[in-house]
Amino acid sequence: MARTPHIVVVGAGVGGLVAALDLAARGLSVTVLERAATPGGKLREVRAGGAAIDAGPTVFTMRWVFEAIFAEAGTTLDAHLALRPAEILARHAWGGGERLDLFADAARSEAAIGDFAGAAEARGFHDFCARARGIWRTLEPTFIRARRPTPLSLVRAAGLRGLGDLWRIAPFTTLWSALGQHFADPRLRQVFGRYSTYAGSSPFLAPATLMLIAHVEQDGVWLVDGGMHRIARALADVLAGHGGRLRYGAHVAEIEAARGNVSGVRLADGEWIAADAVVFNGDAGALGAGLLGGAVRGGAPVMAPAARSLSAVTWAMRARTSGFPLLRHGVFFSRDYAAEFSDLFRAGRLPGAPTVYVCAQDRDAADAPPPDGPERLLCLVNAPPTGDARPFTDAEIAACETETFRLLARCGLTLERTAEATVHNTPADFETLFPATGGALYGQAVHGPLASFRRPGARTAVPGLYLAGGSTHPGAGMPMAALSGRLAAASVIEDLASTDRFRTVAMRGGISTP
């Protein structure tokens, strides 16, 4: 009689949790091993001033990805999470009182841009949205949902009729250059150039295909009651309901193999756990760096430091605010975007004049009176991923902090903050949390037309070893990591079913992946 396969998932990030849930919902035995005390990985929260503050992803898009995950696990997203649509996507500011809101309703954004920068720029935005929509429609089925796309597979999927669409996604044009085709105002190029930083990249090096993020945001941005970390906890709860085991404080030191196939994992305390397959939900580069043992070193290549995506310096805090009318999401721009990204990617230093993102977690995505008393804030500036090779000195971090809060003050935002109610993280801290990254938060930077194709897929060269997470295909970001988990689970199921040993195992349900 065939036995039920046992799958070990290393890491309880979103990709690992989704892979585990898909597998457990289909009758497989699943154990998730997480070094931290809570699920989520980069979808984490910290405590500052006695309050829990989201300190990882702060934007929830592509809701349909999670609706499908929960539905195929026999429940609904709404049964586990309370979501509210955001009316205003973000408030953008420059010194001197310049301010621009972008809305979920593209027509309102177009009107706001007209008021901000003139009718020609509003028309440019209209054309930009149409282009972003076209890029999404071209790449969603052929790249984002595909198992392991290549340039050739995109051409084949598009067919002769779709070759024009592939050309129009402009993979050989940089995002910054493409934005210049729609906007003369450099401030608007800054606003939409930020889409490259969603993938930890530079708008001066990333391809124009990242314009598709505009369409993703217009399709819906959601606020999660209780904070973004609730998403990880909801996934963990549904997984447990399907019999999945989650072990926290379980540090996997080595993934072992026998006779050329993955056989199990060994914890740092010496415990050995047998497995018929292992899904690794850490940064893929950790395998190539040998951090999980020599048996799986060939599971993924070592990422060259020059190919890494951005890291960050963050301040999670409770502080009193006044002056600038914050919304949930705010971006405060430096005046010289080119110099900022030259500092980050060419000089490898903290930017002398950083752009600052502020997530005001006690605010809604619409104008409202500020909270009484201190509120929860996450302030973030981009940083080079050098946390392993050259951690920044206290003096460098202090200079960055000074410039960060000086910009906020120039834009009218006053913060009354204390060291006791602030938790700050640097690239060195993120390297400790996510080894072999240097603190890079998005896997490989998306620089050049072929960069996205260099991310590893779910299957590796080591039989029985699979990958999930933001460092793998289809890329960085919470919904992309979730899709990577689905791809890993589908690959595990297919490969187990193809072996004589497990061919007769009954797998409940199916899995809808491309």
VOGU-3710 file (C-alpha; in Angstrom, 3 decimals, decimal comma):
1> martphivvv> 0,000/0,000/0,000  1,383/3,404/-0,937  1,977/5,746/1,980  1,218/9,445/2,141  4,290/11,474/1,163  5,747/13,838/3,747  6,786/17,289/2,546  8,972/19,642/4,582  8,704/23,361/3,863  11,665/25,383/5,100
11> gagvgglvaa> 10,456/28,879/5,933  7,007/30,248/6,753  7,067/33,229/4,440  4,083/33,773/2,167  5,513/31,506/-0,542  6,185/28,704/1,924  2,814/28,996/3,621  0,951/28,941/0,307  2,939/25,936/-0,943  2,258/24,111/2,322
21> ldlaarglsv> -1,445/24,957/2,226  -1,873/23,785/-1,362  -0,135/20,512/-0,504  -1,966/19,894/2,767  -5,337/20,682/1,192  -4,675/17,853/-1,239  -4,023/15,251/1,417  -0,245/15,363/1,717  1,560/15,348/5,041  3,238/18,736/5,482
31> tvleraatpg> 5,554/20,185/8,110  6,639/23,827/7,992  9,850/24,667/9,821  10,372/28,337/10,650  13,367/29,761/12,499  11,414/32,778/13,792  8,736/32,721/16,470  5,918/33,717/14,109  4,915/33,122/10,464  5,347/35,624/7,660
41> gklrevragg> 9,028/35,912/6,759  9,397/39,390/5,280  5,683/39,907/6,008  6,603/40,676/9,589  5,704/43,020/12,373  7,789/44,571/15,126  6,842/46,096/18,438  7,677/49,743/19,080  6,306/51,860/21,864  4,126/48,967/22,978
51> aaidagptvf> 2,387/48,601/19,601  2,644/46,054/16,788  3,737/47,735/13,542  3,908/46,222/10,060  7,590/46,260/9,126  7,491/44,458/5,777  5,106/44,704/2,807  2,429/47,331/3,385  0,363/47,139/0,165  -2,121/44,368/-0,666
61> tmrwvfeaif> -2,868/43,981/-4,398  -3,919/41,152/-6,738  -6,613/40,034/-4,336  -7,726/37,370/-6,813  -4,541/35,398/-6,130  -5,479/34,933/-2,479  -9,160/34,378/-3,201  -8,177/31,371/-5,329  -5,802/30,035/-2,664  -8,431/30,152/0,075
71> aeagttldah> -11,180/28,831/-2,217  -9,151/25,786/-3,205  -8,494/25,167/0,485  -12,265/24,951/1,014  -12,870/28,384/2,542  -13,018/32,053/1,555  -10,673/34,988/1,941  -13,434/37,026/3,565  -13,904/34,367/6,236  -10,377/35,043/7,522
81> lalrpaeila> -9,509/38,629/6,629  -11,400/41,914/6,734  -10,369/43,940/3,698  -11,319/47,466/2,695  -10,601/49,034/-0,697  -8,297/52,045/-0,702  -9,798/55,125/-2,344  -6,494/57,010/-2,522  -3,492/54,879/-3,486  -0,829/57,258/-2,200
91> rhawgggerl> -0,118/60,909/-1,429  3,072/62,236/-3,033  4,932/65,314/-1,857  7,890/67,499/-2,703  9,233/70,435/-0,746  7,478/73,748/-1,261  3,947/72,467/-0,776  3,741/70,470/-4,015  1,393/67,538/-3,508  -0,299/64,927/-5,698
101> dlfadaarse> -2,748/62,158/-4,834  -3,231/59,095/-7,020  -6,597/57,366/-6,822  -7,878/53,862/-7,395  -10,168/55,493/-9,946  -7,920/56,328/-12,917  -10,268/59,098/-14,041  -9,803/60,881/-10,706  -6,025/60,475/-10,983  -6,133/61,922/-14,477
111> aaigdfagaa> -8,042/64,958/-13,218  -5,640/65,376/-10,284  -2,639/65,227/-12,605  -4,269/67,834/-14,822  -4,687/70,159/-11,851  -1,130/69,432/-10,693  0,813/69,617/-13,955  -1,511/70,607/-16,797  -3,750/69,104/-19,450  -0,917/67,659/-21,546
121> eargfhdfca> 0,343/65,641/-18,603  -3,188/64,408/-17,891  -3,403/63,135/-21,467  -0,023/61,525/-21,009  -1,339/59,705/-17,952  -4,342/58,454/-19,905  -2,060/56,993/-22,571  0,284/55,608/-19,898  -2,596/53,713/-18,275  -3,618/52,208/-21,605
131> rargiwrtle> -0,032/51,088/-22,171  0,221/49,596/-18,676  -3,018/47,710/-19,241  -1,698/46,315/-22,506  1,549/45,164/-20,900  -0,394/43,404/-18,148  -2,659/41,629/-20,622  0,361/40,445/-22,578  2,476/39,233/-19,648  -0,101/37,943/-17,156
141> ptfirarrpt> -0,779/34,671/-19,029  2,584/34,281/-20,750  4,984/35,233/-17,932  3,383/35,752/-14,521  1,332/32,553/-14,582  3,868/30,508/-16,568  5,902/27,782/-14,872  9,361/28,750/-16,089  9,119/31,275/-18,907  11,876/32,048/-21,364
151> plslvraagl> 12,011/34,664/-24,104  11,303/31,885/-26,594  8,303/30,607/-24,614  6,840/34,120/-24,583  7,127/34,313/-28,358  5,570/30,881/-28,770  2,718/31,700/-26,388  2,005/34,982/-28,127  1,951/33,483/-31,629  2,247/35,520/-34,790
161> rglgdlwria> -0,713/37,718/-33,896  0,781/38,568/-30,531  4,285/39,541/-31,658  3,230/43,175/-31,899  2,007/43,052/-28,304  5,339/41,625/-27,159  7,194/44,410/-28,932  4,980/47,049/-27,327  5,891/45,916/-23,800  9,271/47,563/-24,532
171> pfttlwsalg> 11,644/45,167/-22,732  14,674/46,929/-24,253  13,592/50,388/-23,115  14,255/51,547/-19,561  11,324/52,541/-17,412  12,660/56,072/-17,035  13,024/56,498/-20,773  9,551/55,094/-21,457  8,016/57,431/-18,892  9,536/60,315/-20,815
181> qhfadprlrq> 7,314/59,315/-23,724  4,265/60,113/-21,573  5,359/62,809/-19,104  7,423/65,939/-19,585  7,155/66,847/-15,904  10,066/65,187/-14,029  7,954/64,945/-10,896  5,530/62,614/-12,648  8,412/60,520/-13,921  9,483/60,191/-10,289
191> vfgrystyag> 6,002/59,123/-9,210  5,706/56,344/-11,762  9,407/55,524/-11,718  8,824/54,282/-8,178  7,331/51,132/-9,664  10,893/49,924/-10,216  11,561/50,120/-6,484  8,639/47,755/-5,883  11,029/45,189/-7,367  14,092/46,660/-5,640
201> sspflapatl> 15,443/48,152/-8,856  16,413/51,461/-10,453  14,070/53,201/-12,909  17,166/54,091/-14,934  18,054/50,408/-15,405  14,768/48,482/-15,094  12,724/47,716/-18,223  9,551/49,565/-19,161  7,564/46,373/-18,591  7,292/47,369/-14,915
211> mliahveqdg> 4,680/49,922/-15,983  2,212/47,048/-15,602  2,228/47,759/-11,849  0,088/50,816/-12,563  -2,638/48,539/-13,879  -2,276/46,202/-10,889  -2,829/49,096/-8,478  -5,813/50,433/-10,407  -7,319/46,963/-10,218  -7,469/47,379/-6,437
221> vwlvdggmhr> -5,362/48,174/-3,387  -6,742/46,864/-0,114  -6,292/47,697/3,552  -6,129/44,752/5,940  -7,824/45,201/9,305  -5,370/44,200/11,995  -2,368/44,799/9,767  -0,649/43,003/6,917  0,770/40,379/9,252  -2,775/39,050/9,595
231> iaraladvla> -2,387/37,584/6,091  0,394/35,269/7,251  -1,542/34,264/10,335  -4,661/33,549/8,268  -2,692/31,290/5,919  -1,140/29,520/8,915  -4,568/29,010/10,521  -6,070/27,471/7,371  -2,989/25,285/6,956  -3,339/23,996/10,508
241> ghggrlryga> -6,999/23,247/9,804  -5,864/20,926/7,006  -3,506/19,076/9,311  -0,354/20,973/8,395  2,201/21,192/11,184  3,965/24,484/11,866  7,022/24,479/14,072  8,480/27,810/15,102  11,953/28,278/16,527  13,043/25,432/14,227
251> hvaeieaarg> 16,330/26,408/12,582  17,102/24,198/9,591  20,883/23,861/9,365  21,079/21,400/6,475  18,998/19,841/3,727  20,251/16,297/3,214  20,169/13,941/0,257  20,597/10,194/-0,180  21,305/8,464/-3,491  20,914/11,756/-5,321
261> nvsgvrladg> 17,478/12,640/-3,917  16,502/14,909/-1,060  15,916/12,761/2,008  15,209/15,201/4,818  16,468/18,115/6,881  18,625/18,444/9,951  17,923/21,128/12,523  20,586/23,148/14,284  19,972/21,130/17,462  20,717/17,882/15,607
271> ewiaadavvf> 17,159/16,655/15,081  16,634/14,934/11,725  13,280/15,035/9,903  12,690/12,729/6,952  11,055/14,152/3,836  10,041/12,910/0,415  10,417/16,452/-0,890  11,581/19,798/0,494  10,300/23,232/-0,493  12,880/25,876/0,384
281> ngdagalgag> 11,315/29,261/1,139  14,476/31,146/2,006  16,435/33,288/-0,409  17,492/30,991/-3,244  21,063/32,279/-3,053  21,484/30,694/0,368  21,580/27,278/-1,316  24,354/28,202/-3,720  26,278/29,811/-0,875  26,295/26,463/0,938
291> llggavrgga> 24,287/27,671/3,935  22,033/24,593/3,736  24,829/22,064/3,204  26,814/20,712/0,301  24,183/18,212/-0,862  21,938/20,994/-2,194  24,541/23,580/-3,166  23,585/23,017/-6,805  19,965/23,885/-6,113  20,465/27,544/-7,018
301> pvmapaarsl> 23,370/29,705/-8,154  25,110/32,202/-5,920  23,855/35,667/-6,750  26,595/38,163/-7,547  26,411/41,163/-5,203  26,080/43,472/-8,223  22,869/41,658/-9,242  21,122/42,109/-5,899  18,025/44,215/-5,454  17,744/47,093/-3,021
311> savtwamrar> 17,825/46,837/0,724  16,433/49,496/3,062  16,876/51,477/6,225  13,616/51,556/8,156  12,250/53,208/11,278  9,169/51,608/12,837  7,839/53,944/15,514  5,037/55,407/17,514  5,186/59,176/17,188  3,021/62,248/17,322
321> tsgfpllrhg> 2,592/63,953/13,971  1,511/67,389/12,871  1,538/69,544/9,772  1,396/67,354/6,683  -1,935/65,510/6,212  -0,807/61,897/6,123  -2,744/59,103/4,456  -2,011/55,375/4,809  0,654/55,606/2,074  2,854/58,643/1,494
331> vffsrdyaae> 5,950/59,253/-0,639  8,240/62,234/-0,076  10,564/62,755/-3,033  14,138/63,908/-3,246  14,815/66,546/-5,878  17,531/64,627/-7,741  16,323/61,109/-8,551  19,303/60,318/-10,789  21,766/61,165/-8,008  19,804/59,063/-5,532
341> fsdlfragrl> 20,001/55,920/-7,670  23,602/56,597/-8,624  24,423/56,561/-4,909  22,521/53,314/-4,441  23,668/51,248/-7,425  26,927/52,814/-8,610  28,566/54,143/-5,483  27,060/51,551/-3,135  26,331/54,126/-0,450  23,305/55,466/1,342
351> pgaptvyvca> 21,742/58,252/-0,741  22,766/61,744/0,222  19,205/62,912/-0,483  16,828/59,939/-0,123  13,212/59,589/-1,160  11,150/58,565/1,880  8,149/56,254/2,037  5,869/56,585/5,072  3,146/54,082/5,956  0,821/55,620/8,546
361> qdrdaadapp> -0,849/52,489/9,833  -3,498/54,186/11,941  -4,706/56,232/8,981  -7,181/55,251/6,305  -6,589/55,819/2,614  -8,685/58,999/2,655  -8,451/62,344/4,414  -9,523/62,158/8,036  -8,567/63,848/11,301  -5,260/62,554/12,677
371> pdgperllcl> -5,333/60,036/15,531  -5,284/61,370/19,074  -1,841/60,848/20,517  1,061/58,879/18,997  0,429/56,864/15,838  2,151/53,889/14,216  4,499/54,745/11,385  6,951/52,905/9,175  9,466/55,181/7,470  11,668/53,635/4,764
381> vnapptgdar> 14,493/54,758/2,511  16,220/52,585/-0,068  19,723/51,323/0,688  22,402/49,243/-1,064  22,443/45,501/-0,241  25,869/45,518/1,412  24,895/44,207/4,830  27,236/41,234/4,583  30,280/42,821/2,971  30,265/46,354/4,376
391> pftdaeiaac> 27,750/47,182/7,067  27,145/50,893/7,359  28,697/52,685/10,313  26,688/54,372/13,021  27,781/57,718/11,573  26,511/56,781/8,100  23,160/55,634/9,473  22,888/58,796/11,571  23,564/60,989/8,517  20,909/59,108/6,551
401> etetfrllar> 18,445/59,540/9,411  19,125/63,266/9,539  18,474/63,691/5,809  15,382/61,488/5,967  13,603/63,460/8,637  14,877/66,773/7,281  13,051/66,024/3,999  9,855/65,173/5,872  10,111/68,476/7,718  10,624/70,394/4,444
411> cgltlertae> 7,430/68,799/3,170  5,598/69,994/6,273  5,562/66,819/8,382  6,659/67,226/11,988  7,361/64,100/14,045  7,721/63,981/17,814  9,568/60,689/18,274  11,690/59,025/20,896  14,393/56,381/20,711  12,415/54,232/23,158
421> atvhntpadf> 9,447/54,045/20,779  11,497/53,451/17,613  12,920/50,267/16,090  15,270/50,783/13,180  16,662/48,204/10,779  19,578/48,405/8,373  20,878/46,201/5,548  23,025/44,365/8,105  19,905/43,571/10,151  18,104/42,281/7,058
431> etlfpatgga> 21,127/40,125/6,193  20,823/38,542/9,645  17,118/37,925/9,109  17,522/36,715/5,515  21,013/35,216/5,092  23,018/35,325/1,862  21,194/38,450/0,654  23,352/41,301/1,928  20,007/42,666/3,059  18,461/42,664/-0,436
441> lygqavhgpl> 14,707/42,453/0,025  13,521/41,550/-3,482  15,884/38,850/-4,743  17,623/39,839/-7,958  17,286/43,372/-9,302  15,254/43,643/-12,499  17,895/45,388/-14,572  17,948/44,749/-18,300  15,510/42,899/-20,561  16,528/39,384/-19,463
451> asfrrpgart> 16,827/39,839/-15,696  13,356/38,485/-14,915  14,168/35,274/-16,784  17,214/34,645/-14,578  15,186/33,998/-11,455  15,120/30,280/-10,653  11,878/28,393/-11,105  10,176/26,029/-8,687  12,161/22,946/-9,715  15,878/22,712/-9,032
461> avpglylagg> 18,666/20,482/-10,322  18,465/18,511/-7,069  15,669/15,901/-7,263  13,088/16,477/-4,538  14,148/20,087/-3,849  11,827/22,952/-4,825  11,920/26,720/-4,410  9,315/29,283/-3,397  9,508/32,942/-2,457  10,253/36,386/-3,795
471> sthpgagmpm> 13,733/35,438/-5,041  12,184/32,915/-7,458  9,839/33,211/-10,442  7,548/35,134/-10,897  9,311/37,697/-8,699  9,168/39,971/-5,697  6,049/41,161/-3,911  3,528/39,365/-1,758  1,157/38,153/-4,516  4,100/37,039/-6,649
481> aalsgrlaaa> 5,553/35,114/-3,718  2,153/33,478/-3,234  2,100/32,464/-6,906  5,592/31,005/-6,523  4,290/28,861/-3,672  1,495/27,575/-5,892  3,971/26,727/-8,636  6,177/24,859/-6,156  3,233/22,852/-4,808  2,054/21,951/-8,303
491> sviedlastd> 5,559/20,784/-9,204  5,800/18,628/-6,081  2,435/16,989/-6,785  3,287/16,283/-10,411  6,678/14,802/-9,598  5,392/12,604/-6,771  2,529/11,350/-8,902  4,955/10,420/-11,674  6,913/7,998/-9,472  5,875/4,390/-8,954
501> rfrtvamrgg> 6,298/4,814/-5,240  3,492/7,343/-4,899  1,412/6,858/-8,033  -1,527/5,382/-6,135  -1,682/8,104/-3,498  -5,084/9,820/-3,572  -4,738/13,575/-3,905  -7,906/15,447/-3,036  -8,989/18,133/-5,457  -6,839/19,792/-8,062
511> istp> -4,644/22,800/-8,407  -5,284/25,606/-10,858  -1,863/26,777/-11,906  -0,621/27,377/-15,436
//
